[in-house]
Amino acid sequence: MPECSQEKPCLVFIPRPLINWKEVIDDPVALEAIVDRLRHGAIQIDLTGESYRKKIGKEKMN
C-alpha cells in the first residue's frame, strides 16, 4: 500500500478480524508489521451482523 500515506485517505476492507490473521499469516514478525502499518493512524470500524449479500441470497431462495 505504498500509495497510501499520511496525506491521502485509504479505505481497506478486511472480512476477517485482525485477531484471526495469525491463522492465515504464519510468520509472526510479518504479521506484526502488516497489522502495525494498517492500524497506524487508522480509524477501525468493526461491522457486525449478517452480510447484505447473504441476506439477499436467502430472500431469493425463499
mmCIF file of the N, C-alpha and C atoms, coordinates in Angstrom:
data_MODEL
# 
_entry.id   MODEL 
# 
loop_
_atom_site.group_PDB 
_atom_site.id 
_atom_site.type_symbol 
_atom_site.label_atom_id 
_atom_site.label_alt_id 
_atom_site.label_comp_id 
_atom_site.label_asym_id 
_atom_site.label_entity_id 
_atom_site.label_seq_id 
_atom_site.pdbx_PDB_ins_code 
_atom_site.Cartn_x 
_atom_site.Cartn_y 
_atom_site.Cartn_z 
_atom_site.occupancy 
_atom_site.B_iso_or_equiv 
_atom_site.pdbx_formal_charge 
_atom_site.auth_seq_id 
_atom_site.auth_comp_id 
_atom_site.auth_asym_id 
_atom_site.auth_atom_id 
_atom_site.pdbx_PDB_model_num 
ATOM 1   N N  . MET A 1 1  ? 0.818   -1.187  0.000  1.00 0.00 ? 1  MET A N  1 
ATOM 2   C CA . MET A 1 1  ? 0.000   0.000   0.000  1.00 0.00 ? 1  MET A CA 1 
ATOM 3   C C  . MET A 1 1  ? 0.867   1.256   0.000  1.00 0.00 ? 1  MET A C  1 
ATOM 4   N N  . PRO A 1 2  ? 1.877   1.298   -0.856 1.00 0.00 ? 2  PRO A N  1 
ATOM 5   C CA . PRO A 1 2  ? 2.749   2.473   -0.856 1.00 0.00 ? 2  PRO A CA 1 
ATOM 6   C C  . PRO A 1 2  ? 2.036   3.758   -1.271 1.00 0.00 ? 2  PRO A C  1 
ATOM 7   N N  . GLU A 1 3  ? 0.933   3.644   -2.030 1.00 0.00 ? 3  GLU A N  1 
ATOM 8   C CA . GLU A 1 3  ? 0.224   4.857   -2.451 1.00 0.00 ? 3  GLU A CA 1 
ATOM 9   C C  . GLU A 1 3  ? -0.570  5.496   -1.313 1.00 0.00 ? 3  GLU A C  1 
ATOM 10  N N  . CYS A 1 4  ? -0.788  4.756   -0.236 1.00 0.00 ? 4  CYS A N  1 
ATOM 11  C CA . CYS A 1 4  ? -1.473  5.308   0.938  1.00 0.00 ? 4  CYS A CA 1 
ATOM 12  C C  . CYS A 1 4  ? -0.433  5.980   1.828  1.00 0.00 ? 4  CYS A C  1 
ATOM 13  N N  . SER A 1 5  ? -0.738  7.161   2.263  1.00 0.00 ? 5  SER A N  1 
ATOM 14  C CA . SER A 1 5  ? 0.202   7.884   3.118  1.00 0.00 ? 5  SER A CA 1 
ATOM 15  C C  . SER A 1 5  ? -0.576  8.733   4.104  1.00 0.00 ? 5  SER A C  1 
ATOM 16  N N  . GLN A 1 6  ? 0.138   9.528   4.839  1.00 0.00 ? 6  GLN A N  1 
ATOM 17  C CA . GLN A 1 6  ? -0.492  10.420  5.813  1.00 0.00 ? 6  GLN A CA 1 
ATOM 18  C C  . GLN A 1 6  ? -1.303  11.506  5.111  1.00 0.00 ? 6  GLN A C  1 
ATOM 19  N N  . GLU A 1 7  ? -1.035  11.759  3.838  1.00 0.00 ? 7  GLU A N  1 
ATOM 20  C CA . GLU A 1 7  ? -1.693  12.843  3.118  1.00 0.00 ? 7  GLU A CA 1 
ATOM 21  C C  . GLU A 1 7  ? -2.970  12.425  2.413  1.00 0.00 ? 7  GLU A C  1 
ATOM 22  N N  . LYS A 1 8  ? -3.107  11.135  2.095  1.00 0.00 ? 8  LYS A N  1 
ATOM 23  C CA . LYS A 1 8  ? -4.271  10.661  1.348  1.00 0.00 ? 8  LYS A CA 1 
ATOM 24  C C  . LYS A 1 8  ? -4.997  9.591   2.153  1.00 0.00 ? 8  LYS A C  1 
ATOM 25  N N  . PRO A 1 9  ? -6.323  9.638   2.149  1.00 0.00 ? 9  PRO A N  1 
ATOM 26  C CA . PRO A 1 9  ? -7.060  8.580   2.841  1.00 0.00 ? 9  PRO A CA 1 
ATOM 27  C C  . PRO A 1 9  ? -7.021  7.286   2.041  1.00 0.00 ? 9  PRO A C  1 
ATOM 28  N N  . CYS A 1 10 ? -7.105  6.192   2.742  1.00 0.00 ? 10 CYS A N  1 
ATOM 29  C CA . CYS A 1 10 ? -7.101  4.888   2.095  1.00 0.00 ? 10 CYS A CA 1 
ATOM 30  C C  . CYS A 1 10 ? -8.084  3.999   2.849  1.00 0.00 ? 10 CYS A C  1 
ATOM 31  N N  . LEU A 1 11 ? -9.000  3.397   2.124  1.00 0.00 ? 11 LEU A N  1 
ATOM 32  C CA . LEU A 1 11 ? -10.001 2.518   2.720  1.00 0.00 ? 11 LEU A CA 1 
ATOM 33  C C  . LEU A 1 11 ? -9.600  1.073   2.474  1.00 0.00 ? 11 LEU A C  1 
ATOM 34  N N  . VAL A 1 12 ? -9.547  0.296   3.542  1.00 0.00 ? 12 VAL A N  1 
ATOM 35  C CA . VAL A 1 12 ? -9.201  -1.117  3.437  1.00 0.00 ? 12 VAL A CA 1 
ATOM 36  C C  . VAL A 1 12 ? -10.324 -1.907  4.089  1.00 0.00 ? 12 VAL A C  1 
ATOM 37  N N  . PHE A 1 13 ? -10.884 -2.838  3.333  1.00 0.00 ? 13 PHE A N  1 
ATOM 38  C CA . PHE A 1 13 ? -11.922 -3.708  3.870  1.00 0.00 ? 13 PHE A CA 1 
ATOM 39  C C  . PHE A 1 13 ? -11.318 -5.090  4.057  1.00 0.00 ? 13 PHE A C  1 
ATOM 40  N N  . ILE A 1 14 ? -11.399 -5.596  5.273  1.00 0.00 ? 14 ILE A N  1 
ATOM 41  C CA . ILE A 1 14 ? -10.846 -6.909  5.594  1.00 0.00 ? 14 ILE A CA 1 
ATOM 42  C C  . ILE A 1 14 ? -11.964 -7.740  6.206  1.00 0.00 ? 14 ILE A C  1 
ATOM 43  N N  . PRO A 1 15 ? -12.406 -8.796  5.520  1.00 0.00 ? 15 PRO A N  1 
ATOM 44  C CA . PRO A 1 15 ? -13.546 -9.570  6.012  1.00 0.00 ? 15 PRO A CA 1 
ATOM 45  C C  . PRO A 1 15 ? -13.214 -10.525 7.151  1.00 0.00 ? 15 PRO A C  1 
ATOM 46  N N  . ARG A 1 16 ? -12.040 -10.421 7.715  1.00 0.00 ? 16 ARG A N  1 
ATOM 47  C CA . ARG A 1 16 ? -11.631 -11.294 8.813  1.00 0.00 ? 16 ARG A CA 1 
ATOM 48  C C  . ARG A 1 16 ? -11.094 -10.417 9.945  1.00 0.00 ? 16 ARG A C  1 
ATOM 49  N N  . PRO A 1 17 ? -11.511 -10.642 11.182 1.00 0.00 ? 17 PRO A N  1 
ATOM 50  C CA . PRO A 1 17 ? -10.980 -9.837  12.293 1.00 0.00 ? 17 PRO A CA 1 
ATOM 51  C C  . PRO A 1 17 ? -9.456  -9.967  12.379 1.00 0.00 ? 17 PRO A C  1 
ATOM 52  N N  . LEU A 1 18 ? -8.796  -8.874  12.730 1.00 0.00 ? 18 LEU A N  1 
ATOM 53  C CA . LEU A 1 18 ? -7.333  -8.889  12.809 1.00 0.00 ? 18 LEU A CA 1 
ATOM 54  C C  . LEU A 1 18 ? -6.823  -9.961  13.767 1.00 0.00 ? 18 LEU A C  1 
ATOM 55  N N  . ILE A 1 19 ? -7.572  -10.256 14.791 1.00 0.00 ? 19 ILE A N  1 
ATOM 56  C CA . ILE A 1 19 ? -7.139  -11.261 15.761 1.00 0.00 ? 19 ILE A CA 1 
ATOM 57  C C  . ILE A 1 19 ? -7.024  -12.647 15.122 1.00 0.00 ? 19 ILE A C  1 
ATOM 58  N N  . ASN A 1 20 ? -7.741  -12.892 14.022 1.00 0.00 ? 20 ASN A N  1 
ATOM 59  C CA . ASN A 1 20 ? -7.703  -14.191 13.346 1.00 0.00 ? 20 ASN A CA 1 
ATOM 60  C C  . ASN A 1 20 ? -6.654  -14.264 12.241 1.00 0.00 ? 20 ASN A C  1 
ATOM 61  N N  . TRP A 1 21 ? -5.919  -13.199 12.006 1.00 0.00 ? 21 TRP A N  1 
ATOM 62  C CA . TRP A 1 21 ? -4.934  -13.204 10.924 1.00 0.00 ? 21 TRP A CA 1 
ATOM 63  C C  . TRP A 1 21 ? -3.816  -14.203 11.164 1.00 0.00 ? 21 TRP A C  1 
ATOM 64  N N  . LYS A 1 22 ? -3.538  -14.536 12.428 1.00 0.00 ? 22 LYS A N  1 
ATOM 65  C CA . LYS A 1 22 ? -2.462  -15.487 12.707 1.00 0.00 ? 22 LYS A CA 1 
ATOM 66  C C  . LYS A 1 22 ? -2.768  -16.861 12.113 1.00 0.00 ? 22 LYS A C  1 
ATOM 67  N N  . GLU A 1 23 ? -4.030  -17.127 11.800 1.00 0.00 ? 23 GLU A N  1 
ATOM 68  C CA . GLU A 1 23 ? -4.406  -18.376 11.148 1.00 0.00 ? 23 GLU A CA 1 
ATOM 69  C C  . GLU A 1 23 ? -4.018  -18.369 9.670  1.00 0.00 ? 23 GLU A C  1 
ATOM 70  N N  . VAL A 1 24 ? -3.832  -17.191 9.100  1.00 0.00 ? 24 VAL A N  1 
ATOM 71  C CA . VAL A 1 24 ? -3.537  -17.053 7.677  1.00 0.00 ? 24 VAL A CA 1 
ATOM 72  C C  . VAL A 1 24 ? -2.055  -16.738 7.438  1.00 0.00 ? 24 VAL A C  1 
ATOM 73  N N  . ILE A 1 25 ? -1.480  -15.900 8.300  1.00 0.00 ? 25 ILE A N  1 
ATOM 74  C CA . ILE A 1 25 ? -0.084  -15.483 8.145  1.00 0.00 ? 25 ILE A CA 1 
ATOM 75  C C  . ILE A 1 25 ? 0.732   -16.182 9.225  1.00 0.00 ? 25 ILE A C  1 
ATOM 76  N N  . ASP A 1 26 ? 1.569   -17.125 8.807  1.00 0.00 ? 26 ASP A N  1 
ATOM 77  C CA . ASP A 1 26 ? 2.327   -17.938 9.756  1.00 0.00 ? 26 ASP A CA 1 
ATOM 78  C C  . ASP A 1 26 ? 3.489   -17.206 10.422 1.00 0.00 ? 26 ASP A C  1 
ATOM 79  N N  . ASP A 1 27 ? 4.054   -16.231 9.748  1.00 0.00 ? 27 ASP A N  1 
ATOM 80  C CA . ASP A 1 27 ? 5.233   -15.531 10.255 1.00 0.00 ? 27 ASP A CA 1 
ATOM 81  C C  . ASP A 1 27 ? 4.801   -14.429 11.224 1.00 0.00 ? 27 ASP A C  1 
ATOM 82  N N  . PRO A 1 28 ? 5.086   -14.580 12.523 1.00 0.00 ? 28 PRO A N  1 
ATOM 83  C CA . PRO A 1 28 ? 4.633   -13.579 13.494 1.00 0.00 ? 28 PRO A CA 1 
ATOM 84  C C  . PRO A 1 28 ? 5.254   -12.198 13.286 1.00 0.00 ? 28 PRO A C  1 
ATOM 85  N N  . VAL A 1 29 ? 6.484   -12.137 12.780 1.00 0.00 ? 29 VAL A N  1 
ATOM 86  C CA . VAL A 1 29 ? 7.126   -10.839 12.528 1.00 0.00 ? 29 VAL A CA 1 
ATOM 87  C C  . VAL A 1 29 ? 6.434   -10.122 11.368 1.00 0.00 ? 29 VAL A C  1 
ATOM 88  N N  . ALA A 1 30 ? 6.163   -10.849 10.298 1.00 0.00 ? 30 ALA A N  1 
ATOM 89  C CA . ALA A 1 30 ? 5.461   -10.261 9.154  1.00 0.00 ? 30 ALA A CA 1 
ATOM 90  C C  . ALA A 1 30 ? 4.051   -9.839  9.551  1.00 0.00 ? 30 ALA A C  1 
ATOM 91  N N  . LEU A 1 31 ? 3.393   -10.672 10.315 1.00 0.00 ? 31 LEU A N  1 
ATOM 92  C CA . LEU A 1 31 ? 2.039   -10.355 10.781 1.00 0.00 ? 31 LEU A CA 1 
ATOM 93  C C  . LEU A 1 31 ? 2.027   -9.058  11.593 1.00 0.00 ? 31 LEU A C  1 
ATOM 94  N N  . GLU A 1 32 ? 2.955   -8.939  12.524 1.00 0.00 ? 32 GLU A N  1 
ATOM 95  C CA . GLU A 1 32 ? 3.029   -7.732  13.357 1.00 0.00 ? 32 GLU A CA 1 
ATOM 96  C C  . GLU A 1 32 ? 3.299   -6.497  12.505 1.00 0.00 ? 32 GLU A C  1 
ATOM 97  N N  . ALA A 1 33 ? 4.180   -6.620  11.510 1.00 0.00 ? 33 ALA A N  1 
ATOM 98  C CA . ALA A 1 33 ? 4.497   -5.487  10.635 1.00 0.00 ? 33 ALA A CA 1 
ATOM 99  C C  . ALA A 1 33 ? 3.289   -5.060  9.816  1.00 0.00 ? 33 ALA A C  1 
ATOM 100 N N  . ILE A 1 34 ? 2.571   -6.031  9.273  1.00 0.00 ? 34 ILE A N  1 
ATOM 101 C CA . ILE A 1 34 ? 1.391   -5.730  8.459  1.00 0.00 ? 34 ILE A CA 1 
ATOM 102 C C  . ILE A 1 34 ? 0.318   -5.055  9.294  1.00 0.00 ? 34 ILE A C  1 
ATOM 103 N N  . VAL A 1 35 ? 0.014   -5.622  10.452 1.00 0.00 ? 35 VAL A N  1 
ATOM 104 C CA . VAL A 1 35 ? -1.020  -5.060  11.321 1.00 0.00 ? 35 VAL A CA 1 
ATOM 105 C C  . VAL A 1 35 ? -0.616  -3.671  11.799 1.00 0.00 ? 35 VAL A C  1 
ATOM 106 N N  . ASP A 1 36 ? 0.658   -3.492  12.144 1.00 0.00 ? 36 ASP A N  1 
ATOM 107 C CA . ASP A 1 36 ? 1.138   -2.187  12.604 1.00 0.00 ? 36 ASP A CA 1 
ATOM 108 C C  . ASP A 1 36 ? 0.948   -1.129  11.534 1.00 0.00 ? 36 ASP A C  1 
ATOM 109 N N  . ARG A 1 37 ? 1.268   -1.447  10.296 1.00 0.00 ? 37 ARG A N  1 
ATOM 110 C CA . ARG A 1 37 ? 1.118   -0.478  9.205  1.00 0.00 ? 37 ARG A CA 1 
ATOM 111 C C  . ARG A 1 37 ? -0.339  -0.166  8.905  1.00 0.00 ? 37 ARG A C  1 
ATOM 112 N N  . LEU A 1 38 ? -1.193  -1.159  9.025  1.00 0.00 ? 38 LEU A N  1 
ATOM 113 C CA . LEU A 1 38 ? -2.615  -0.928  8.775  1.00 0.00 ? 38 LEU A CA 1 
ATOM 114 C C  . LEU A 1 38 ? -3.261  -0.093  9.876  1.00 0.00 ? 38 LEU A C  1 
ATOM 115 N N  . ARG A 1 39 ? -2.871  -0.323  11.111 1.00 0.00 ? 39 ARG A N  1 
ATOM 116 C CA . ARG A 1 39 ? -3.536  0.331   12.233 1.00 0.00 ? 39 ARG A CA 1 
ATOM 117 C C  . ARG A 1 39 ? -2.951  1.688   12.600 1.00 0.00 ? 39 ARG A C  1 
ATOM 118 N N  . HIS A 1 40 ? -1.734  1.984   12.147 1.00 0.00 ? 40 HIS A N  1 
ATOM 119 C CA . HIS A 1 40 ? -1.095  3.258   12.497 1.00 0.00 ? 40 HIS A CA 1 
ATOM 120 C C  . HIS A 1 40 ? -1.919  4.423   11.963 1.00 0.00 ? 40 HIS A C  1 
ATOM 121 N N  . GLY A 1 41 ? -2.448  5.221   12.847 1.00 0.00 ? 41 GLY A N  1 
ATOM 122 C CA . GLY A 1 41 ? -3.240  6.381   12.457 1.00 0.00 ? 41 GLY A CA 1 
ATOM 123 C C  . GLY A 1 41 ? -4.588  6.043   11.851 1.00 0.00 ? 41 GLY A C  1 
ATOM 124 N N  . ALA A 1 42 ? -5.012  4.799   12.004 1.00 0.00 ? 42 ALA A N  1 
ATOM 125 C CA . ALA A 1 42 ? -6.253  4.358   11.370 1.00 0.00 ? 42 ALA A CA 1 
ATOM 126 C C  . ALA A 1 42 ? -7.457  4.538   12.282 1.00 0.00 ? 42 ALA A C  1 
ATOM 127 N N  . ILE A 1 43 ? -8.595  4.609   11.677 1.00 0.00 ? 43 ILE A N  1 
ATOM 128 C CA . ILE A 1 43 ? -9.867  4.538   12.384 1.00 0.00 ? 43 ILE A CA 1 
ATOM 129 C C  . ILE A 1 43 ? -10.445 3.177   12.038 1.00 0.00 ? 43 ILE A C  1 
ATOM 130 N N  . GLN A 1 44 ? -10.622 2.348   13.045 1.00 0.00 ? 44 GLN A N  1 
ATOM 131 C CA . GLN A 1 44 ? -11.116 0.993   12.811 1.00 0.00 ? 44 GLN A CA 1 
ATOM 132 C C  . GLN A 1 44 ? -12.604 0.939   13.118 1.00 0.00 ? 44 GLN A C  1 
ATOM 133 N N  . ILE A 1 45 ? -13.370 0.419   12.169 1.00 0.00 ? 45 ILE A N  1 
ATOM 134 C CA . ILE A 1 45 ? -14.811 0.254   12.331 1.00 0.00 ? 45 ILE A CA 1 
ATOM 135 C C  . ILE A 1 45 ? -15.117 -1.229  12.199 1.00 0.00 ? 45 ILE A C  1 
ATOM 136 N N  . ASP A 1 46 ? -15.625 -1.824  13.248 1.00 0.00 ? 46 ASP A N  1 
ATOM 137 C CA . ASP A 1 46 ? -15.985 -3.238  13.225 1.00 0.00 ? 46 ASP A CA 1 
ATOM 138 C C  . ASP A 1 46 ? -17.468 -3.371  12.933 1.00 0.00 ? 46 ASP A C  1 
ATOM 139 N N  . LEU A 1 47 ? -17.778 -4.061  11.854 1.00 0.00 ? 47 LEU A N  1 
ATOM 140 C CA . LEU A 1 47 ? -19.163 -4.279  11.470 1.00 0.00 ? 47 LEU A CA 1 
ATOM 141 C C  . LEU A 1 47 ? -19.617 -5.642  11.977 1.00 0.00 ? 47 LEU A C  1 
ATOM 142 N N  . THR A 1 48 ? -20.848 -5.711  12.434 1.00 0.00 ? 48 THR A N  1 
ATOM 143 C CA . THR A 1 48 ? -21.387 -6.980  12.906 1.00 0.00 ? 48 THR A CA 1 
ATOM 144 C C  . THR A 1 48 ? -22.693 -7.253  12.170 1.00 0.00 ? 48 THR A C  1 
ATOM 145 N N  . GLY A 1 49 ? -23.140 -8.478  12.265 1.00 0.00 ? 49 GLY A N  1 
ATOM 146 C CA . GLY A 1 49 ? -24.397 -8.838  11.631 1.00 0.00 ? 49 GLY A CA 1 
ATOM 147 C C  . GLY A 1 49 ? -24.183 -9.610  10.346 1.00 0.00 ? 49 GLY A C  1 
ATOM 148 N N  . GLU A 1 50 ? -25.275 -10.045 9.782  1.00 0.00 ? 50 GLU A N  1 
ATOM 149 C CA . GLU A 1 50 ? -25.239 -10.834 8.564  1.00 0.00 ? 50 GLU A CA 1 
ATOM 150 C C  . GLU A 1 50 ? -24.891 -9.956  7.368  1.00 0.00 ? 50 GLU A C  1 
ATOM 151 N N  . SER A 1 51 ? -24.137 -10.511 6.442  1.00 0.00 ? 51 SER A N  1 
ATOM 152 C CA . SER A 1 51 ? -23.770 -9.730  5.266  1.00 0.00 ? 51 SER A CA 1 
ATOM 153 C C  . SER A 1 51 ? -25.001 -9.478  4.396  1.00 0.00 ? 51 SER A C  1 
ATOM 154 N N  . TYR A 1 52 ? -24.968 -8.370  3.689  1.00 0.00 ? 52 TYR A N  1 
ATOM 155 C CA . TYR A 1 52 ? -26.078 -7.992  2.817  1.00 0.00 ? 52 TYR A CA 1 
ATOM 156 C C  . TYR A 1 52 ? -26.260 -9.031  1.713  1.00 0.00 ? 52 TYR A C  1 
ATOM 157 N N  . ARG A 1 53 ? -25.154 -9.511  1.144  1.00 0.00 ? 53 ARG A N  1 
ATOM 158 C CA . ARG A 1 53 ? -25.240 -10.499 0.061  1.00 0.00 ? 53 ARG A CA 1 
ATOM 159 C C  . ARG A 1 53 ? -25.874 -11.799 0.547  1.00 0.00 ? 53 ARG A C  1 
ATOM 160 N N  . LYS A 1 54 ? -25.521 -12.236 1.754  1.00 0.00 ? 54 LYS A N  1 
ATOM 161 C CA . LYS A 1 54 ? -26.132 -13.454 2.291  1.00 0.00 ? 54 LYS A CA 1 
ATOM 162 C C  . LYS A 1 54 ? -27.623 -13.252 2.521  1.00 0.00 ? 54 LYS A C  1 
ATOM 163 N N  . LYS A 1 55 ? -27.978 -12.092 3.039  1.00 0.00 ? 55 LYS A N  1 
ATOM 164 C CA . LYS A 1 55 ? -29.383 -11.796 3.321  1.00 0.00 ? 55 LYS A CA 1 
ATOM 165 C C  . LYS A 1 55 ? -30.207 -11.818 2.024  1.00 0.00 ? 55 LYS A C  1 
ATOM 166 N N  . ILE A 1 56 ? -29.717 -11.145 1.007  1.00 0.00 ? 56 ILE A N  1 
ATOM 167 C CA . ILE A 1 56 ? -30.425 -11.099 -0.284 1.00 0.00 ? 56 ILE A CA 1 
ATOM 168 C C  . ILE A 1 56 ? -30.488 -12.494 -0.901 1.00 0.00 ? 56 ILE A C  1 
ATOM 169 N N  . GLY A 1 57 ? -29.405 -13.251 -0.795 1.00 0.00 ? 57 GLY A N  1 
ATOM 170 C CA . GLY A 1 57 ? -29.384 -14.601 -1.334 1.00 0.00 ? 57 GLY A CA 1 
ATOM 171 C C  . GLY A 1 57 ? -30.420 -15.492 -0.687 1.00 0.00 ? 57 GLY A C  1 
ATOM 172 N N  . LYS A 1 58 ? -30.567 -15.371 0.632  1.00 0.00 ? 58 LYS A N  1 
ATOM 173 C CA . LYS A 1 58 ? -31.586 -16.160 1.350  1.00 0.00 ? 58 LYS A CA 1 
ATOM 174 C C  . LYS A 1 58 ? -32.992 -15.768 0.908  1.00 0.00 ? 58 LYS A C  1 
ATOM 175 N N  . GLU A 1 59 ? -33.209 -14.460 0.710  1.00 0.00 ? 59 GLU A N  1 
ATOM 176 C CA . GLU A 1 59 ? -34.530 -13.979 0.299  1.00 0.00 ? 59 GLU A CA 1 
ATOM 177 C C  . GLU A 1 59 ? -34.867 -14.480 -1.109 1.00 0.00 ? 59 GLU A C  1 
ATOM 178 N N  . LYS A 1 60 ? -33.880 -14.547 -1.993 1.00 0.00 ? 60 LYS A N  1 
ATOM 179 C CA . LYS A 1 60 ? -34.121 -15.022 -3.363 1.00 0.00 ? 60 LYS A CA 1 
ATOM 180 C C  . LYS A 1 60 ? -34.439 -16.509 -3.387 1.00 0.00 ? 60 LYS A C  1 
ATOM 181 N N  . MET A 1 61 ? -33.867 -17.263 -2.450 1.00 0.00 ? 61 MET A N  1 
ATOM 182 C CA . MET A 1 61 ? -34.088 -18.705 -2.417 1.00 0.00 ? 61 MET A CA 1 
ATOM 183 C C  . MET A 1 61 ? -35.476 -19.053 -1.855 1.00 0.00 ? 61 MET A C  1 
ATOM 184 N N  . ASN A 1 62 ? -36.065 -18.150 -1.089 1.00 0.00 ? 62 ASN A N  1 
ATOM 185 C CA . ASN A 1 62 ? -37.393 -18.416 -0.489 1.00 0.00 ? 62 ASN A CA 1 
ATOM 186 C C  . ASN A 1 62 ? -38.511 -18.035 -1.395 1.00 0.00 ? 62 ASN A C  1 
# 
